[in-house]
Amino acid sequence: MKRHQIILEKLAQKKHLEVSDLCDLLNVSAVTIRKDLRLLEEKGLLFRTHGGASLENPYINEKAIGEKEKISVEEKNGIAQRAAQLINENDSIMIASGTTVQAFSKFIKPKNKLTVITSSLYVVLHLMHDKNVEILQLGGYIRHSSGSVIGSYAEHILGNISCSKLFLGVDGFDLEYGLSTTNLEEAQLNKKMLQSAQKIIVLADSSKFGKKSFAKICDLNQVHELITDKGISPEIKKKIEEKGVKVTVV
């Protein structure tokens, strides 16, 4: 069917499409598009997502940090460099776990005192030799796959902390489902981090869009800014901005 061919061709270009966009493109109803997507999914040609379709499985399985570090390296470094520009003099920031925020920590070069609260052992290793950086390493059980801590002890410490910004990495970024990660306890710790920061800044390369994972962190309306790469589609960027999130593309 020609309509199916057009859908697959557009997906090859954009990786993810919304039902509403396909309705406008093909001048048919949402019911017709959803039926098309179901048939194409049954043939193994795409994955249906909430409100659209993707060429990649939207449900994320956990990967070891060594494997994740090799994905979208150039994009993550660009995001990281831009994020480092948001740090102010004598700032107090929080850094969560993940390979993008690890890359971010490599570009932090404060001229004056900077306080960093983090759950990531890798972030500590990157920053511990800089005498201008005062580090509070959260304690708890170590996740071997991410090199970060989780658990009630880390959450308890956060109950007594307030900082200007949280730099948060995610595994999934879905317009409806929100932000998510592969580990329930890590998501719980991230929720506590949200409560301890005045501004939430998400660092996510464009491969994360349209994806969701087992453990939800928060809705998009809790995010102040997203820093991502040029792979983000204009449609997704617009819809994120409509939810009140500042989108910075590098």
FISE-729519 format. One line per field, with one value per residue: residue number from 1; residue in one letter; x, y, z of N, C-alpha, C, CB in turn. Coordinates in Angstrom, 3 decimals. Glycine has a CB too. Example, Ala and Ser with C-alpha at 12.3 -4.5 7.8 and 13.67 -1.06 7.14 Angstrom:
<rs>
n (1  2)
res (A  S)
n_east (13.190  12.850)
n_north (-5.690  -2.250)
n_up (7.800  7.080)
ca_east (12.300  13.670)
ca_north (-4.500  -1.060)
ca_up (7.800  7.140)
c_east (13.200  12.900)
c_north (-3.300  0.030)
c_up (7.800  7.870)
cb_east (11.308  14.084)
cb_north (-4.473  -0.598)
cb_up (9.046  5.725)
</rs>
This chain:
<rs>
n (1  2  3  4  5  6  7  8  9  10  11  12  13  14  15  16  17  18  19  20  21  22  23  24  25  26  27  28  29  30  31  32  33  34  35  36  37  38  39  40  41  42  43  44  45  46  47  48  49  50  51  52  53  54  55  56  57  58  59  60  61  62  63  64  65  66  67  68  69  70  71  72  73  74  75  76  77  78  79  80  81  82  83  84  85  86  87  88  89  90  91  92  93  94  95  96  97  98  99  100  101  102  103  104  105  106  107  108  109  110  111  112  113  114  115  116  117  118  119  120  121  122  123  124  125  126  127  128  129  130  131  132  133  134  135  136  137  138  139  140  141  142  143  144  145  146  147  148  149  150  151  152  153  154  155  156  157  158  159  160  161  162  163  164  165  166  167  168  169  170  171  172  173  174  175  176  177  178  179  180  181  182  183  184  185  186  187  188  189  190  191  192  193  194  195  196  197  198  199  200  201  202  203  204  205  206  207  208  209  210  211  212  213  214  215  216  217  218  219  220  221  222  223  224  225  226  227  228  229  230  231  232  233  234  235  236  237  238  239  240  241  242  243  244  245  246  247  248  249  250)
res (M  K  R  H  Q  I  I  L  E  K  L  A  Q  K  K  H  L  E  V  S  D  L  C  D  L  L  N  V  S  A  V  T  I  R  K  D  L  R  L  L  E  E  K  G  L  L  F  R  T  H  G  G  A  S  L  E  N  P  Y  I  N  E  K  A  I  G  E  K  E  K  I  S  V  E  E  K  N  G  I  A  Q  R  A  A  Q  L  I  N  E  N  D  S  I  M  I  A  S  G  T  T  V  Q  A  F  S  K  F  I  K  P  K  N  K  L  T  V  I  T  S  S  L  Y  V  V  L  H  L  M  H  D  K  N  V  E  I  L  Q  L  G  G  Y  I  R  H  S  S  G  S  V  I  G  S  Y  A  E  H  I  L  G  N  I  S  C  S  K  L  F  L  G  V  D  G  F  D  L  E  Y  G  L  S  T  T  N  L  E  E  A  Q  L  N  K  K  M  L  Q  S  A  Q  K  I  I  V  L  A  D  S  S  K  F  G  K  K  S  F  A  K  I  C  D  L  N  Q  V  H  E  L  I  T  D  K  G  I  S  P  E  I  K  K  K  I  E  E  K  G  V  K  V  T  V  V)
n_east (0.842  0.518  0.353  1.457  4.073  4.875  4.771  6.838  9.025  9.146  9.642  12.191  13.617  13.171  13.122  11.253  7.762  4.744  1.290  -0.505  1.026  1.272  -1.382  -1.883  -0.034  -0.878  -3.535  -5.652  -7.707  -7.045  -7.716  -7.389  -4.613  -3.571  -4.403  -2.889  -0.312  -0.423  -0.613  1.825  3.571  3.001  4.166  6.760  8.077  8.160  7.921  5.227  4.480  3.449  1.113  2.365  4.969  8.004  11.280  12.952  13.014  10.945  11.072  13.381  16.193  18.409  21.799  25.319  27.621  29.999  29.307  27.345  28.824  29.998  28.124  26.740  28.844  30.069  27.861  27.127  29.367  29.207  26.809  27.558  29.615  28.164  26.450  28.253  28.732  26.712  27.256  27.717  29.744  31.005  29.050  26.516  25.857  24.056  24.776  23.570  23.504  24.915  26.057  26.104  26.052  28.396  30.227  29.790  30.921  33.616  34.143  33.940  35.419  35.991  36.681  36.493  35.283  33.370  30.619  29.790  27.310  26.838  25.750  27.275  30.129  31.991  31.837  32.912  35.551  36.422  36.428  37.775  40.434  40.552  41.112  39.370  36.902  34.496  33.366  30.485  29.924  27.309  26.130  25.645  24.254  26.146  25.525  26.538  26.332  26.132  27.888  27.095  25.472  22.691  19.671  18.217  19.838  21.290  19.106  18.190  20.255  19.905  17.639  18.449  19.636  20.108  20.339  21.461  21.128  20.180  21.746  20.672  20.707  19.050  17.390  15.179  13.004  10.016  7.195  4.659  4.843  7.015  10.167  12.483  14.169  16.202  16.233  14.493  15.124  17.050  15.540  13.898  15.783  16.526  14.135  14.155  16.355  15.322  13.670  15.484  16.713  16.771  16.563  15.987  17.889  18.045  20.172  20.335  20.868  19.605  18.767  17.321  14.710  11.208  11.350  10.923  11.353  11.482  11.255  9.782  10.800  9.961  7.389  7.352  6.731  8.094  10.612  13.061  14.938  16.176  19.006  20.184  21.033  21.471  19.960  17.357  13.968  12.165  9.447  9.222  10.802  9.276  6.960  7.954  8.774  6.292  5.366  6.532  9.265  12.570  14.463  17.635  19.707  22.551)
n_north (-1.195  2.217  4.228  3.037  2.764  5.428  6.177  4.563  5.555  8.201  7.684  6.602  8.860  10.523  8.964  8.979  9.447  11.331  10.510  12.567  14.132  12.393  12.163  14.737  14.742  12.633  13.085  11.698  10.018  9.769  7.277  5.666  5.942  4.793  2.173  1.528  1.702  -0.336  -2.597  -2.431  -2.717  -5.347  -6.643  -6.287  -3.950  -1.510  0.195  0.775  3.696  5.732  7.621  7.674  6.476  4.552  3.752  2.450  0.308  1.487  0.859  0.653  -1.321  -2.108  -1.074  -1.679  0.714  1.025  0.245  2.135  4.450  4.517  5.313  7.843  9.745  12.190  13.904  13.900  15.110  17.681  18.584  18.467  20.418  22.764  22.738  23.118  25.805  26.958  27.086  29.083  31.579  30.553  28.613  26.144  22.941  20.019  16.779  14.133  10.629  8.821  8.662  11.042  13.139  12.503  13.098  15.816  16.547  16.461  18.807  20.790  23.517  25.378  28.777  29.861  28.895  25.908  23.962  20.595  18.187  14.780  11.590  9.968  7.999  8.227  10.896  12.076  11.106  12.497  15.108  15.358  16.164  18.830  21.670  23.744  22.675  21.553  18.573  16.690  13.502  11.381  8.730  5.124  2.070  0.654  0.816  -1.430  -1.370  1.306  2.749  4.345  5.598  4.334  4.237  4.481  5.904  7.782  9.253  10.282  12.075  14.013  15.252  17.275  19.202  21.917  23.226  25.158  24.151  21.149  18.776  16.525  13.261  11.019  7.915  7.613  9.808  10.937  12.485  12.251  10.296  11.206  11.668  8.985  6.086  3.085  1.841  1.340  2.225  4.136  5.990  6.830  8.098  10.156  11.597  12.649  14.307  16.206  17.630  18.967  20.897  24.120  24.591  22.525  20.836  19.039  16.783  15.383  13.344  13.228  10.652  9.700  10.559  9.916  7.544  5.229  4.001  1.524  2.770  5.656  9.050  11.801  14.168  16.183  18.817  19.457  20.080  22.533  23.233  21.803  20.376  19.452  17.686  18.391  16.481  16.429  16.623  19.279  19.220  17.733  19.334  21.706  20.785  20.082  22.584  23.798  22.736  24.251  24.060  25.150  24.764  23.955  23.681  22.069)
n_up (0.000  -0.854  1.092  3.367  2.495  2.304  4.995  6.077  4.659  5.605  8.277  8.109  7.604  9.845  12.156  14.282  14.451  14.900  15.365  14.722  12.962  10.795  10.049  9.027  6.932  5.237  4.964  6.234  8.743  12.336  13.276  11.013  10.580  12.950  12.581  10.315  11.423  13.305  11.643  10.278  12.407  13.150  11.058  11.684  10.981  12.217  15.425  17.535  19.388  22.226  20.865  18.391  16.152  15.869  14.604  16.238  19.105  21.593  24.267  26.755  27.490  30.190  29.942  30.243  31.614  30.202  27.648  26.990  26.948  24.470  22.707  20.676  21.105  20.199  20.153  22.869  24.031  22.944  24.073  26.739  26.901  26.432  28.639  30.718  30.573  31.970  34.604  37.428  39.167  42.313  42.633  43.483  42.732  41.546  40.379  38.585  37.645  34.781  31.340  29.839  31.708  32.947  30.939  30.926  33.406  32.827  31.543  33.353  34.722  37.057  38.016  40.460  43.721  43.646  44.511  44.428  44.411  44.159  42.823  41.365  40.971  38.947  38.171  40.448  40.292  38.042  38.947  41.377  41.564  41.191  42.925  43.333  43.458  45.610  46.876  47.538  48.003  47.551  49.622  49.696  48.287  45.624  42.190  39.883  37.119  36.452  37.990  40.115  43.118  45.050  47.042  50.404  52.180  50.675  49.777  52.194  52.910  50.940  51.817  53.427  51.915  49.613  46.363  43.472  40.846  39.123  37.196  35.019  33.712  31.446  30.519  28.937  27.101  26.839  25.395  26.573  28.661  30.070  31.806  32.157  33.593  33.737  36.194  39.182  41.811  41.271  39.899  41.987  43.646  41.925  41.912  44.487  44.199  42.441  44.148  45.677  44.197  42.601  39.904  37.106  34.852  31.984  30.383  27.369  24.599  21.208  20.602  22.686  22.603  22.383  23.657  26.374  29.686  32.339  34.898  35.965  36.218  36.293  35.199  32.179  32.783  35.043  34.370  33.630  31.652  28.633  27.192  24.133  21.042  17.457  16.269  17.087  16.127  14.465  15.093  17.516  19.161  19.214  20.514  23.011  23.933  24.094  26.387  28.279  28.576  28.207  25.320  24.337  21.613  20.415)
ca_east (0.000  1.338  0.355  2.436  5.404  5.174  5.035  8.169  10.021  9.252  10.293  13.616  14.212  13.013  13.253  10.049  6.683  3.516  0.069  -1.063  1.822  0.929  -2.733  -1.740  0.734  -1.613  -4.927  -6.568  -8.035  -6.153  -8.096  -6.744  -3.169  -3.288  -4.571  -1.694  0.841  -0.572  -0.286  3.263  4.244  2.828  5.133  8.101  8.694  8.281  7.393  4.255  4.722  2.283  0.839  3.161  5.708  9.450  12.034  13.672  12.183  10.855  11.280  14.832  16.792  19.606  23.097  26.459  28.102  31.034  28.630  26.637  29.811  30.386  26.978  26.537  29.927  30.234  26.692  27.202  30.405  28.675  25.830  28.320  30.302  27.179  25.969  29.296  28.643  25.624  27.729  28.074  30.785  30.609  27.777  26.303  25.087  23.926  24.977  23.064  24.357  24.728  27.249  26.097  26.484  29.821  30.937  29.639  31.872  34.962  34.286  33.788  36.699  35.634  37.753  36.296  34.748  32.163  30.205  29.114  26.707  26.641  25.586  28.134  31.545  32.791  31.892  33.884  36.891  36.775  36.515  38.414  41.775  40.418  41.023  38.260  35.648  34.199  32.473  29.746  29.569  26.203  26.471  24.614  24.656  26.692  25.024  27.712  26.121  26.209  28.907  26.446  24.865  21.243  19.245  17.587  20.830  21.514  17.877  18.144  21.196  19.325  16.605  19.078  20.459  19.479  21.349  20.884  20.797  20.393  22.034  20.087  20.718  17.911  17.410  14.057  12.407  8.772  6.361  3.534  5.283  7.989  11.552  12.545  15.443  16.000  16.290  13.472  15.747  17.706  14.462  13.480  16.815  16.390  12.980  14.629  17.236  14.456  13.149  16.585  17.304  15.898  16.404  16.247  18.440  18.205  21.149  19.897  21.047  18.324  18.364  16.477  13.341  10.249  11.652  10.541  11.926  10.680  11.069  9.539  11.418  9.050  6.753  8.137  6.458  9.003  11.914  13.217  15.706  16.715  20.107  20.250  21.796  20.731  19.134  15.972  13.132  11.479  8.142  9.400  11.297  8.146  6.039  8.616  8.706  4.899  5.182  7.193  10.679  13.516  15.237  18.890  20.228  23.968)
ca_north (0.000  3.423  4.952  2.370  3.085  6.811  6.164  3.981  6.484  9.320  7.178  6.438  10.201  11.192  7.975  8.947  10.268  11.409  10.205  13.822  14.541  11.492  12.537  15.919  14.379  11.711  13.548  10.635  10.129  9.133  5.857  5.019  5.907  3.796  0.852  1.343  1.472  -1.671  -3.574  -2.357  -3.295  -6.803  -7.111  -6.043  -2.839  -0.359  0.030  1.799  4.401  6.491  8.739  7.698  5.286  4.701  2.647  1.788  -0.132  2.590  0.370  0.568  -2.282  -1.579  -1.363  -1.338  2.059  0.949  0.169  3.394  5.508  4.483  5.744  9.300  10.395  13.574  14.650  14.054  16.094  19.005  18.898  18.662  21.705  23.828  22.687  23.664  27.266  27.396  27.139  30.434  31.684  30.120  27.908  24.873  22.179  18.586  16.024  12.766  9.625  8.649  8.980  12.434  14.009  12.214  13.930  17.181  16.775  16.630  20.177  21.736  24.119  26.610  29.691  30.062  27.726  25.244  22.809  19.577  17.031  13.806  10.164  9.261  7.833  8.684  12.353  12.366  10.827  13.548  16.423  15.357  16.759  20.283  22.222  24.694  21.935  20.864  17.490  15.860  12.228  10.706  7.364  4.115  0.902  0.976  0.107  -1.777  -1.036  2.747  3.398  5.383  5.091  4.366  3.787  5.403  6.753  8.910  10.049  10.988  13.196  15.041  15.957  18.398  19.910  22.731  23.736  26.005  23.426  19.712  18.332  15.185  12.422  10.094  6.854  7.839  11.145  10.776  13.665  11.959  9.527  12.011  11.207  7.675  5.380  1.636  1.319  1.953  2.927  5.332  6.948  7.360  9.044  11.313  12.373  13.408  15.349  17.250  18.417  19.695  21.851  25.204  24.514  21.176  20.886  17.676  16.610  14.173  13.353  13.059  9.246  9.391  11.024  8.904  6.292  5.170  2.880  0.935  3.619  7.066  10.036  12.935  14.695  17.239  20.137  19.712  20.397  23.930  23.346  20.606  20.603  18.280  17.897  18.789  15.372  16.610  17.107  20.544  18.923  17.360  20.539  22.602  20.210  20.189  24.006  24.092  22.277  25.208  23.706  25.816  23.768  24.447  22.706  22.306)
ca_up (0.000  -0.985  2.364  4.224  1.963  2.684  6.438  6.306  4.109  6.539  9.489  7.807  7.655  11.135  13.240  15.116  13.921  15.676  14.615  14.203  11.804  9.690  9.611  8.172  5.742  4.369  4.871  6.679  10.163  13.301  13.322  9.856  10.825  13.996  11.947  9.480  12.297  13.893  10.601  10.016  13.578  13.063  10.056  12.207  10.240  13.106  16.776  17.914  20.645  22.649  19.966  17.176  15.747  15.878  14.004  17.320  20.215  22.565  25.631  26.889  28.415  30.839  29.340  31.087  31.330  29.179  26.359  26.758  26.696  23.061  21.911  20.502  21.849  19.757  20.599  24.324  24.344  22.613  25.119  27.974  26.838  26.604  30.025  31.598  30.516  32.841  35.998  37.856  40.195  43.662  42.453  44.160  41.750  41.747  39.143  38.716  36.998  33.342  30.545  29.374  32.812  33.158  29.957  31.443  34.503  32.256  31.032  34.461  35.098  37.772  38.406  41.884  44.416  43.152  45.306  43.616  45.080  43.086  43.105  40.420  41.306  37.808  38.266  41.511  39.769  37.101  39.581  42.693  41.543  41.050  44.282  43.407  43.536  46.861  46.451  48.478  47.379  48.220  49.997  49.506  47.511  44.303  41.003  39.075  35.712  36.218  38.810  40.919  44.355  45.198  48.355  51.350  52.836  49.764  49.791  53.475  52.831  50.077  52.565  54.132  50.934  48.579  45.419  42.425  39.610  38.974  35.838  35.044  32.521  31.424  29.503  28.040  27.114  26.085  25.574  27.463  29.827  30.802  31.892  32.802  33.644  33.762  37.548  40.020  42.935  40.743  39.630  43.280  44.063  41.044  42.384  45.650  43.670  41.891  45.265  46.322  43.251  42.158  38.449  36.586  33.495  31.458  29.309  26.663  23.148  20.513  20.517  23.846  22.405  21.979  24.351  27.785  30.411  33.407  36.072  35.651  37.111  36.452  33.997  31.538  33.355  36.163  33.777  33.225  30.411  27.981  26.257  23.265  19.804  16.257  15.790  17.508  15.025  14.782  15.679  18.915  19.846  19.417  21.507  24.319  24.311  24.439  27.769  29.151  28.735  27.310  24.575  23.770  20.650  20.118)
c_east (0.882  1.445  1.385  3.863  5.826  5.524  6.446  9.276  10.238  9.945  11.791  14.342  14.249  13.124  12.004  9.017  5.478  2.328  -0.495  -0.316  1.476  -0.472  -2.677  -1.060  -0.103  -3.092  -5.922  -6.776  -7.006  -6.457  -7.419  -5.243  -2.820  -3.430  -3.359  -0.487  0.781  -0.181  1.219  4.071  4.153  3.788  6.582  8.827  8.847  7.775  6.380  4.641  3.443  2.121  1.649  3.827  7.193  10.094  12.767  12.703  12.137  11.097  12.743  15.236  18.066  20.870  24.199  27.017  29.185  30.453  27.959  27.602  30.188  29.295  26.888  27.594  30.060  29.080  26.748  28.246  29.947  27.681  26.555  29.014  29.334  26.679  26.971  29.263  27.569  26.036  28.203  29.205  30.210  29.257  27.728  25.367  25.015  24.053  24.518  24.005  24.052  25.925  27.271  26.517  27.928  30.665  30.914  30.686  33.292  35.218  34.110  35.163  36.445  36.855  37.688  35.686  33.456  31.873  29.398  28.600  26.409  26.464  26.551  29.594  32.434  32.910  32.906  35.307  37.350  37.085  37.402  39.799  41.745  40.174  39.899  36.905  35.541  33.111  31.796  29.295  28.442  26.578  25.320  25.157  25.119  26.013  26.216  27.560  26.287  27.306  28.336  25.778  23.352  20.913  18.785  18.588  21.118  20.295  17.773  19.060  20.589  18.229  17.127  19.905  19.582  20.578  20.662  20.393  21.027  20.628  21.704  20.207  19.564  18.138  16.298  13.457  11.175  7.833  5.226  3.991  6.258  9.382  11.590  13.957  15.165  15.906  15.342  14.080  16.473  16.673  13.991  14.478  16.747  15.227  13.356  15.542  16.418  13.974  14.220  17.211  16.291  15.612  16.819  16.675  18.722  19.195  20.821  20.147  19.740  17.884  17.421  15.006  12.435  10.469  11.215  11.156  11.059  10.314  10.936  10.181  10.458  8.379  7.604  7.902  7.308  10.401  11.949  13.924  16.169  17.849  20.273  21.017  20.876  19.863  17.682  15.154  12.459  10.139  8.260  9.890  10.146  7.225  6.639  8.532  7.291  4.564  5.950  8.662  11.522  14.366  16.471  19.472  21.673  24.416)
c_north (1.253  4.188  4.362  2.698  4.490  6.895  5.658  4.888  7.673  8.896  7.017  7.775  10.757  10.279  7.866  9.903  10.225  11.094  11.464  14.306  13.695  11.774  13.724  15.578  13.588  12.060  12.430  10.781  9.430  7.642  5.080  4.884  4.847  2.373  0.531  0.981  0.090  -2.757  -3.604  -2.921  -4.819  -7.427  -6.895  -4.894  -1.574  -0.738  1.136  2.399  5.112  7.694  8.759  6.380  5.593  3.521  1.844  1.396  0.970  2.156  -0.009  -0.504  -1.687  -2.022  -0.964  0.007  2.073  0.895  1.494  4.530  5.609  4.997  7.268  10.127  11.875  14.451  14.913  15.087  17.518  19.482  19.252  20.022  22.864  23.882  23.323  25.189  27.826  27.505  28.551  30.407  31.291  29.395  26.643  24.058  20.703  17.897  14.593  11.800  9.531  9.147  10.431  13.383  13.713  13.041  15.388  17.486  16.998  18.068  21.228  22.230  25.431  27.450  29.994  28.804  27.219  24.061  21.869  18.462  16.009  12.384  9.329  9.201  8.358  10.204  12.769  12.179  11.916  14.868  16.488  16.008  18.277  20.878  23.238  23.996  21.220  19.826  16.838  14.613  11.587  9.255  6.409  2.907  1.325  0.141  -0.160  -1.327  0.450  3.450  4.519  4.756  5.214  4.028  4.891  6.338  7.994  9.834  10.873  12.217  14.349  15.831  17.173  19.284  20.740  23.276  24.488  25.204  21.927  19.429  16.842  14.495  11.430  9.006  7.047  9.216  11.094  11.936  13.438  11.290  10.312  11.428  9.873  7.107  3.892  1.057  2.078  2.760  4.189  6.411  7.605  8.392  10.312  12.204  13.220  14.548  16.518  18.199  19.302  20.755  22.895  25.127  23.121  21.281  19.456  17.680  15.299  14.299  12.925  11.612  8.863  9.742  9.911  7.566  6.375  3.935  2.539  1.926  5.091  7.973  11.190  13.272  15.833  18.612  20.442  20.125  21.861  24.064  21.973  21.036  19.330  18.628  18.169  17.670  15.494  17.169  18.412  20.306  18.598  18.560  21.478  22.082  20.243  21.621  24.402  23.651  23.144  24.942  24.502  24.737  24.423  23.360  23.046  21.459)
c_up (0.000  0.330  3.326  3.787  2.367  4.168  6.720  5.783  5.045  7.837  9.289  7.899  9.078  12.354  14.114  14.530  14.845  14.776  13.973  12.968  10.583  9.156  8.654  6.853  4.738  4.224  5.167  8.182  11.047  13.416  12.200  10.074  11.864  13.455  11.073  10.341  12.942  12.885  10.314  11.182  13.547  12.056  10.504  11.557  11.071  14.493  17.031  19.264  21.045  21.726  18.697  16.851  15.690  15.164  15.067  18.428  21.279  24.003  25.815  27.882  28.985  30.121  30.309  30.657  30.251  27.780  26.012  26.419  25.221  22.137  21.888  21.232  21.483  20.249  22.105  24.723  24.043  23.647  26.416  28.004  27.049  28.049  30.982  31.624  31.455  34.307  36.322  38.887  41.558  43.666  43.303  43.276  42.139  40.394  39.383  37.999  35.505  32.558  30.055  30.482  33.216  32.199  30.401  32.512  33.998  31.801  32.122  34.911  35.836  38.138  39.902  42.491  43.776  44.068  44.421  44.508  43.987  43.607  42.279  40.865  40.186  37.799  39.322  41.007  38.804  37.804  40.814  42.720  41.373  42.438  44.437  43.589  44.880  46.561  47.651  47.719  48.181  48.495  49.767  48.782  46.125  43.223  40.093  37.621  35.425  37.004  39.652  42.138  44.308  46.652  49.278  52.018  51.987  49.759  51.073  53.462  52.032  50.784  53.300  53.210  49.991  47.666  44.283  41.226  39.774  37.505  35.785  33.696  32.599  30.378  28.487  28.223  26.211  26.408  26.557  28.771  30.695  30.758  32.621  32.764  33.839  35.164  38.473  41.165  42.473  40.422  40.918  43.803  43.213  41.471  43.593  45.212  43.118  42.987  45.903  45.427  42.806  40.657  37.966  35.128  33.040  30.307  28.606  25.168  22.483  20.365  21.650  23.621  21.880  22.656  25.811  28.407  31.607  34.503  35.685  36.695  37.372  35.131  33.431  32.177  34.581  35.685  33.349  31.869  29.941  27.066  25.451  21.989  18.616  15.692  16.196  16.345  15.430  15.467  17.165  19.717  20.175  20.519  22.913  24.821  24.714  25.860  28.765  29.377  27.723  26.643  23.957  22.890  20.313  18.932)
cb_east (-0.955  0.762  -1.044  2.215  5.421  3.978  3.999  8.269  9.582  7.859  9.681  13.806  13.435  11.701  14.439  10.378  6.292  3.359  -0.985  -1.026  3.324  1.030  -3.624  -0.949  1.959  -1.485  -5.199  -6.007  -9.413  -6.278  -9.628  -7.016  -2.666  -4.231  -5.875  -1.399  0.912  -2.025  -1.059  3.678  3.626  1.388  4.896  8.913  7.876  7.497  8.538  2.820  5.909  2.413  1.061  4.191  5.214  9.979  13.031  14.786  12.723  9.503  10.358  15.403  17.084  19.656  23.263  27.552  28.633  31.906  27.598  25.808  31.062  30.755  25.675  25.147  31.252  30.330  25.411  27.520  31.676  28.020  24.859  29.353  31.014  25.999  25.696  30.679  28.355  24.464  28.879  26.847  31.369  30.546  27.563  25.712  25.705  22.572  26.478  21.623  24.169  23.479  27.333  24.711  25.554  30.115  30.304  28.228  31.855  35.155  33.280  33.029  37.591  34.859  37.670  35.398  34.501  32.329  29.376  30.065  25.392  27.808  24.146  28.048  31.864  32.174  30.502  33.635  36.916  35.652  35.163  38.527  42.593  39.250  42.332  38.231  35.540  33.742  33.250  28.522  30.805  24.915  26.894  23.443  23.499  28.214  23.904  27.955  24.749  24.903  30.012  25.406  25.412  20.543  20.337  16.845  22.132  21.813  16.647  18.544  22.527  18.766  15.965  19.956  21.316  18.633  22.217  21.901  21.634  19.181  23.541  18.626  22.074  16.592  17.279  13.000  13.438  8.094  5.802  2.525  5.928  7.561  12.447  11.573  16.352  17.111  17.716  12.547  16.725  18.529  13.282  13.318  18.215  16.195  11.807  15.371  18.154  13.254  12.557  17.650  17.859  16.524  17.249  14.986  19.745  16.846  22.632  18.407  22.221  18.405  19.593  16.990  13.324  10.300  13.159  8.998  13.357  11.415  12.235  8.030  12.739  9.800  5.310  7.804  5.002  9.105  12.208  13.995  16.916  15.606  21.443  18.826  22.676  21.692  19.679  15.887  12.069  11.263  7.483  10.389  12.345  7.365  5.683  10.096  9.186  3.958  5.627  6.515  10.891  14.418  14.366  19.900  19.360  24.842)
cb_north (0.002  4.330  4.921  0.851  2.951  7.732  5.287  2.606  6.982  9.889  5.845  5.825  11.153  11.869  8.327  9.325  9.804  12.806  9.563  14.900  14.430  10.032  12.875  17.004  13.570  10.314  14.122  9.205  9.551  9.808  5.701  5.818  7.284  3.996  0.809  2.619  2.553  -1.889  -3.254  -0.910  -2.749  -7.143  -6.396  -7.255  -2.527  0.860  0.056  1.207  5.411  6.940  9.991  8.745  4.770  4.819  3.178  2.700  -1.463  3.238  -0.843  1.908  -3.637  -2.018  -0.624  -2.432  2.692  -0.254  -0.957  3.766  5.262  3.080  5.138  9.701  9.676  13.637  13.892  12.714  15.785  18.987  17.703  17.551  21.859  23.622  21.239  23.183  27.707  26.447  26.110  31.147  33.126  31.329  27.556  25.072  22.328  18.232  16.066  12.652  8.248  9.372  8.047  12.821  13.835  10.700  13.786  17.383  15.596  15.677  20.426  21.078  24.357  26.271  30.995  31.292  28.059  24.779  23.249  19.006  17.427  13.850  9.725  9.918  6.358  8.196  12.932  11.466  9.467  13.747  16.870  13.952  16.143  20.657  22.866  25.552  20.924  21.878  16.436  16.636  11.276  10.784  7.310  4.689  -0.104  0.745  0.938  -3.285  -1.477  3.369  3.932  6.164  5.844  3.369  3.057  4.625  5.964  8.405  9.137  10.042  12.744  14.408  15.030  17.879  18.910  23.895  22.573  27.023  23.960  18.886  18.615  15.254  11.682  10.853  5.476  6.792  12.255  9.410  14.097  11.062  8.225  12.166  12.252  6.704  5.936  0.963  1.391  0.887  2.001  4.988  6.253  6.224  8.401  10.857  11.439  12.484  14.774  16.622  17.495  18.726  21.117  26.552  25.619  20.263  21.764  17.095  16.614  13.903  12.416  13.678  8.342  10.130  12.205  8.725  5.971  5.160  3.192  -0.219  3.438  7.346  10.565  14.161  15.185  17.301  20.243  18.468  19.473  24.693  24.277  19.837  20.992  17.765  16.677  19.258  14.077  17.549  16.047  21.363  17.761  16.183  21.271  22.775  18.764  19.733  24.895  23.411  20.822  25.235  22.164  26.855  23.106  24.862  22.677  21.997)
cb_up (1.229  -2.060  3.001  4.206  0.431  2.365  7.173  5.640  2.719  6.845  9.905  6.407  6.750  11.168  14.111  16.595  12.518  16.324  15.532  15.280  12.116  10.143  10.827  8.896  6.140  4.899  3.483  6.326  10.424  14.676  13.223  8.567  11.287  15.199  11.096  8.662  13.381  14.373  9.313  9.745  14.888  12.679  8.729  12.061  9.014  12.548  17.844  17.970  20.518  24.133  20.672  17.281  14.386  17.319  12.969  17.873  20.817  22.472  25.936  27.314  27.711  32.295  27.987  31.016  32.596  29.413  26.367  27.986  27.523  22.667  22.466  21.002  21.585  18.225  20.242  24.984  23.561  21.248  25.347  28.135  25.498  25.642  30.442  31.148  29.090  32.716  36.239  38.438  40.245  44.599  40.973  45.613  40.353  42.435  38.681  38.144  37.664  32.883  29.354  28.856  34.027  32.968  28.544  32.019  35.463  31.076  29.923  35.650  33.843  39.031  37.595  42.149  45.879  41.656  46.552  42.537  45.893  42.133  42.829  39.070  41.584  36.488  38.597  42.734  39.068  36.105  39.950  43.182  40.428  40.059  44.660  42.149  42.377  47.990  45.650  49.103  47.295  47.370  51.439  48.744  47.407  44.274  40.250  39.124  35.282  36.550  37.939  40.076  45.572  44.205  48.997  52.408  53.093  48.326  49.647  54.621  52.190  48.815  53.539  55.247  50.126  49.206  44.849  41.967  38.432  39.522  35.430  35.458  32.373  31.133  30.160  28.253  26.631  26.412  24.252  26.746  29.382  32.226  32.613  32.131  34.788  33.030  38.080  40.575  43.662  39.484  38.929  44.291  43.959  39.598  42.738  46.636  42.571  41.171  46.314  46.757  42.033  42.499  37.737  36.726  33.439  30.995  29.859  26.926  22.721  19.162  20.539  25.066  21.443  20.507  24.260  27.955  30.856  34.010  37.042  35.562  36.509  36.993  34.304  30.055  33.718  37.046  32.569  34.290  30.604  27.179  27.001  22.924  19.510  15.197  16.296  18.741  14.626  13.509  14.940  19.045  18.978  18.112  21.127  24.232  23.150  23.451  27.903  30.446  28.543  28.086  23.475  24.887  19.360  21.352)
</rs>
